[in-house]
Structures are given as C-alpha cells and as structure tokens.
C-alpha cells in the first residue's frame, strides 16, 4: 500500500523549468512535483517499488542537492513517488525556498486550458511538460506507442496540435523548437492510439493539424467520432 504524504507537494512542471534528477551513473528522471520530504518523478524506465536510489539534482536557490531516495509507488505510465532522506540542512532550506518560488509563480499564472481539457483529458494524460530533449530522453519511454498534445503556454496551455506515434519519444523529438510544451499518454496498441488521436482531434480541432487523422495502411479502422472512413 502506497505511503501517505506528510507534506503538500507542489507541481514543478510548466510554467517552471524542468528539473532533471540523476540517480545512477546513467540513470535520470524528470521531477514533476516536489515537497520537503519527497518528489514525484516521470521515468522512461520502470522504477520498482522499494527501489533505493542515490539522488542528485540542482535547484536554482541552493545549487546541487544530494539525498537518498526510496520508491514508494509507481505505475505503468512511468510515474513514481520517491521519499527523500539524509538531506543536509542547507538542502532542506533550498527545497523550501524552491517551493516558495513555485507557489508564487503558480499563483501569478494559474494553469488553465482551452476547450474541455479539465476533466476527461487530464484524467489520462501526463503534462504539460517542457518540450526539450532531456525531458523526452528521461521522461518518455523508447519504443512505446502513444498519443500527444502539443502547444504553447504561460499559465494557460493552448492546444495547437494533436497526434500519435508508434515510437512516442522519437515522434516528439521532431517537434522540439516548434512547440513549448506537450502532454502524452501511452496506448495499449496502434489501434488504441488511432482511436484516441481521433477523439483528441475532434475535441480540439487544432489549427496545426492539416487534416483528420489517417488510419494505418492495411487496416479497416474507423473514426469513433465521425465514422468518416465508412
């Protein structure tokens, strides 16, 4: 059973810059929320419950933070909760300072979304996250099929493009520099990804999508919304 949090966690996704956390010689994850005693992370690899980690990350207010960590929960979407321990007093103070800065930034730019984003979509996607190479490399698994939502935001996320990819990480790399932020979800199959992409397209009618999503060659898939392939 996952351990209960004793401290309120603050999101450190957009509009704040991403925090990359190192936990081994070549192991890195993306921190998505932070408290005085733990953090939520997004990982391109599976992190098993109970896994003990030696963590290192950098905060603008205090520089490098080193701590022991233990994974207390994880799921199939790459999210995990990590409890921190053995923090030096200076690091604890740095985390408190970072949380204060985040709270102020989020109070000034309360996240909101176009369309009916709050509700159905936010229940099954991860993000918004900054669209750059470190976040994709360490936060999105390789060779996983999925859907994505691309856009821009400074407190208000604007959906500009939706899509799907057989290799989600590789597909998103192509959009670095074109869009600021992204959301994503892994899918059980290519067919599942097509169905979800169709629903996203009809929900948002994003201006950067040239046309309705196309089905994969050799399939008889149909759009679950408009049934335009029948």
C-alpha positions in Angstrom: 0.0 0.0 0.0 1.5 3.4 -1.0 2.7 5.5 1.9 0.7 8.6 2.7 2.3 12.0 2.1 3.0 14.1 5.2 3.9 17.3 3.2 2.0 19.1 0.4 3.7 18.6 -2.9 4.0 21.5 -5.4 4.0 20.8 -9.1 7.3 21.7 -10.8 6.0 21.2 -14.4 5.3 24.2 -16.6 5.4 27.1 -16.1 8.6 26.2 -14.1 11.7 24.9 -15.9 12.1 21.1 -15.8 14.3 19.5 -13.1 16.4 16.5 -14.2 17.2 14.1 -11.3 20.2 11.8 -11.6 20.0 8.5 -9.6 22.8 6.4 -11.0 25.8 6.7 -13.4 23.4 6.8 -16.4 20.0 7.0 -14.7 17.9 10.1 -14.9 14.3 11.0 -14.4 12.2 14.2 -14.7 10.8 15.6 -11.4 7.2 16.7 -11.8 6.4 17.6 -8.2 8.3 18.3 -5.0 7.8 18.5 -1.3 10.1 18.8 1.8 10.1 15.0 2.1 9.7 13.6 -1.4 9.1 14.1 -5.1 7.0 12.7 -7.9 9.0 11.7 -11.0 8.4 10.7 -14.6 10.7 8.0 -15.8 11.5 6.4 -19.2 12.3 3.2 -17.4 10.4 1.2 -14.9 11.1 2.1 -11.2 10.1 -0.8 -8.9 8.5 -0.2 -5.5 11.1 -0.3 -2.8 14.0 0.6 -5.1 16.7 2.6 -3.2 18.3 5.5 -5.0 21.2 7.9 -4.6 19.7 11.1 -5.9 21.3 14.3 -7.2 19.6 17.3 -8.7 20.1 21.1 -8.9 17.8 23.8 -7.5 18.3 27.5 -8.6 18.1 28.6 -4.9 20.6 26.2 -3.4 22.7 24.5 -6.1 23.2 20.8 -6.0 21.1 18.7 -3.7 22.1 15.1 -2.8 19.8 12.7 -1.0 18.9 9.1 -0.5 15.6 8.1 -2.1 13.2 5.2 -2.0 10.4 4.5 -4.5 7.1 4.1 -2.6 4.8 3.8 -5.6 5.0 3.5 -9.4 2.6 2.9 -12.3 2.7 1.8 -15.9 2.7 5.4 -17.2 6.2 6.0 -15.9 5.1 8.0 -12.8 6.6 7.2 -9.4 6.7 8.6 -5.9 10.1 8.9 -4.1 10.6 9.6 -0.4 13.8 11.6 0.4 16.1 11.1 3.3 19.5 12.1 4.6 19.1 15.7 3.3 21.6 18.3 4.6 20.0 21.3 6.4 21.1 23.5 3.5 19.4 21.3 1.0 16.2 21.2 3.1 16.3 25.0 3.2 16.9 25.1 -0.6 13.9 22.9 -1.2 11.7 25.1 1.0 12.9 28.2 -1.0 12.2 26.4 -4.3 8.7 25.6 -3.1 8.0 29.2 -2.1 9.2 30.4 -5.6 7.0 27.8 -7.3 4.0 28.7 -5.2 4.4 32.4 -6.2 4.8 31.6 -9.9 1.7 29.4 -9.9 -0.3 31.9 -8.0 0.5 34.5 -10.7 -0.1 32.1 -13.6 -2.8 29.7 -12.5 -2.9 26.9 -15.1 -6.0 26.7 -17.3 -6.7 25.1 -20.6 -8.6 25.6 -23.8 -11.7 23.6 -24.6 -12.8 21.0 -22.1 -9.3 20.0 -21.1 -10.1 19.8 -17.4 -11.9 16.6 -16.8 -11.7 13.8 -19.3 -8.3 14.5 -20.9 -6.5 15.4 -17.7 -7.5 12.1 -16.2 -5.4 10.0 -18.6 -2.5 12.2 -20.0 0.7 13.3 -18.3 1.7 17.0 -18.6 2.1 19.7 -19.6 5.8 19.2 -19.7 8.5 21.3 -21.3 9.3 20.0 -24.8 13.0 19.5 -24.9 15.5 16.7 -25.4 16.4 15.9 -21.7 12.7 15.7 -20.7 12.0 13.3 -23.7 15.1 11.2 -23.1 14.4 10.7 -19.4 10.7 11.1 -19.1 9.3 9.3 -22.1 10.0 5.6 -22.8 11.5 4.5 -26.0 9.6 2.2 -28.4 6.2 2.9 -26.8 3.1 3.7 -28.8 1.1 6.7 -27.7 -0.7 10.0 -28.4 0.4 13.5 -27.7 -0.9 17.1 -27.5 1.4 20.0 -28.4 1.0 23.6 -27.6 2.2 26.8 -26.0 1.6 28.1 -22.5 2.5 30.6 -19.9 0.0 29.6 -17.3 -2.7 28.9 -20.0 -2.0 25.9 -22.2 -3.2 26.3 -25.8 -3.7 23.1 -27.7 -2.1 23.7 -31.2 -1.5 20.1 -32.5 -2.5 16.6 -31.6 -1.1 13.3 -33.0 0.1 9.8 -32.4 3.4 7.9 -32.9 4.5 4.2 -32.8 7.6 5.5 -31.1 6.4 8.3 -28.9 9.8 9.6 -27.9 11.1 9.7 -31.4 7.9 11.3 -32.7 8.0 14.1 -30.2 11.7 14.9 -30.8 10.8 16.2 -34.3 8.7 19.0 -32.7 11.4 20.4 -30.4 11.6 24.1 -31.2 8.2 24.3 -32.8 6.1 24.0 -29.6 6.9 24.9 -26.0 5.0 22.1 -24.1 3.4 18.7 -24.5 1.2 16.2 -22.9 1.2 12.5 -23.7 -0.2 9.1 -22.9 0.9 5.6 -23.7 -1.5 3.4 -25.6 -2.1 -0.4 -25.5 -1.9 -0.8 -29.3 -1.6 1.2 -32.5 -5.4 0.8 -32.9 -5.9 2.3 -29.5 -3.6 5.2 -30.4 -5.6 5.9 -33.5 -8.9 5.9 -31.6 -7.6 8.3 -29.0 -6.0 10.6 -31.6 -9.3 10.8 -33.4 -11.1 11.9 -30.2 -8.4 14.5 -29.5 -8.7 15.9 -33.0 -12.5 16.2 -32.8 -12.3 17.7 -29.3 -9.9 20.5 -30.1 -9.8 20.9 -33.9 -6.2 22.1 -33.5 -5.0 24.6 -36.1 -1.7 22.9 -36.9 -3.4 19.6 -37.9 -3.7 19.7 -41.6 -6.5 17.1 -41.8 -8.3 14.3 -39.9 -6.0 11.6 -38.5 -5.3 8.9 -41.1 -5.5 5.2 -40.3 -2.5 2.9 -40.7 -2.0 1.2 -44.1 -3.8 -2.1 -44.4 -6.3 -1.5 -41.6 -10.0 -1.1 -41.7 -10.1 1.2 -38.7 -12.8 3.8 -38.5 -13.1 7.1 -36.5 -15.1 6.6 -33.4 -16.5 10.2 -33.6 -17.3 11.0 -37.2 -17.2 7.5 -38.8 -15.7 9.2 -41.8 -13.9 6.0 -43.2 -17.1 4.0 -43.7 
